[in-house]
Amino acid sequence: MNRSGFYIIIAGIAVVVIGILLFQNLHHINAVDTNSETIYINGLRSFTWPNFIGLVLIMTGLVTLIAPKHEAGHRYY
C-alpha cells in the first residue's frame, strides 16, 4: 500500500503541474456593469479540471499511505 500511495501522490503532483501549465490565461467578462459576477468565455476550460483531479489524486494517495496494512489474524469487515 505504501508504494501505491507514493505513486498516486506523484501522479497527482504531475497532473497539478500540467494543469497549471495548460490553464494560465482564463478570460472573463462582466455580464452587467453593476454585478460582480463574471461569465467565463472559455467554456469547459473555465474550471481548472486538472488541478481538481490532481488534488483528488494527492488526497487519495495520502489516505492510502495512512491506511493500515492487512495484518494476519485480524478480521476486516
Number of C-alpha atoms within 10 A of each C-alpha: 14 15 11 12 21 16 15 22 23 16 16 24 18 15 21 22 14 14 18 13 10 12 15 9 10 13 12 13 11 12 12 10 8 7 8 8 12 12 13 16 12 12 9 9 14 15 13 16 15 19 20 15 16 23 17 15 22 23 16 16 24 16 12 19 18 12 12 10 10 10 8 6 6 7 7 6 3
